[in-house]
Structure formats: C-alpha cells, structure tokens
Amino acid sequence: MEIIKYPDEENFLDAVNADEPLLVLIAFDGSRIIACQIDEAVEHHILLKKAGFPDTDINKYFRIVVDRDGADWTFVCPENYSSITLKDKKIGEFFKNGMRIIPAALKQIGYDVPIEIPKRYRRHFDLMGG
C-alpha cells in the first residue's frame, strides 16, 4: 500500500499529534492512501491535485475526514462504480467495499475509529430501502 502524507511526513505527524482533522483519500482497491491536515488542501479534489494526481480522478477514491473521535465518510457513489447497472445494487456494493477498505486503510495511518456517514450524504440509503 502506498501512503502519501502531504506535504510531508513531519507536517502530517504534527497534525496527527495535535489531533487536527485530516483529509484522507483511499483508492477503491485500497492500494493508495493520500492524507493531509485539512487546512493544507481544504477539499479532497484539491488534495488529490496537490499530491500530483489529476483532480478528475476523485471518483477513484473514498473520501474521509478523520480525527481521534471518528471518521466522516463523504458517501458519494460514482456513476461508473463497478460493473453493476442497478443503482441500488451499485450503492450497496460501494457501501460494503467502503466498510471493508476504509477501516483497514485508516489503521495504516494510525486511526482505529468509528466510521460515520454524515446526514447530508445518507440520501443514497433511501435507494437501498433505508
């Protein structure tokens, strides 16, 4: 697994030690983590670009904001996620994969915290029947 700490290891560790919120991007296959203190990039797509990747690749990553209290998952299932055509099944697979990959990735950077989906992102669950 590739772990990119933006802008560098020292700044990342300073943020972790101060319990500053971190922006975290986790590749859908779990192969890459990109993380920084939230004020370094403000938005996930900006972090992706600052880390040297096209910001148009944002739909290849789970988007998380984490601190010692928990992780908020920006739950946005891309239209092209998996080969599943039925939206409710696709969203279900996205959720299942995220709940498997996200905790494992967060542990790699020192966070073993509960994952929450903020209320504003729960609209997708209506498609799955709650």
C-alpha positions, 0 to 999 in steps of 0.5 A: 500500500502506498501512503502519501502524507502531504506535504510531508511526513513531519507536517502530517505527524504534527497534525496527527499529534495535535489531533487536527482533522485530516483529509484522507483519500483511499483508492477503491482497491485500497492500494493508495492512501493520500492524507493531509491536515485539512487546512493544507488542501481544504477539499479532497479534489484539491488534495488529490491535485496537490499530491500530483494526481489529476483532480478528475480522478476523485471518483477513484477514491473514498473520501474521509475526514478523520480525527481521534473521535471518528471518521466522516465518510463523504458517501458519494457513489460514482456513476461508473462504480463497478460493473453493476447497472442497478443503482441500488445494487451499485450503492450497496456494493460501494457501501460494503467495499467502503466498510471493508477498505476504509477501516483497514486503510485508516489503521495504516495511518494510525486511526482505529475509529468509528466510521460515520456517514454524515446526514447530508450524504445518507440520501443514497440509503433511501435507494437501498430501502433505508 
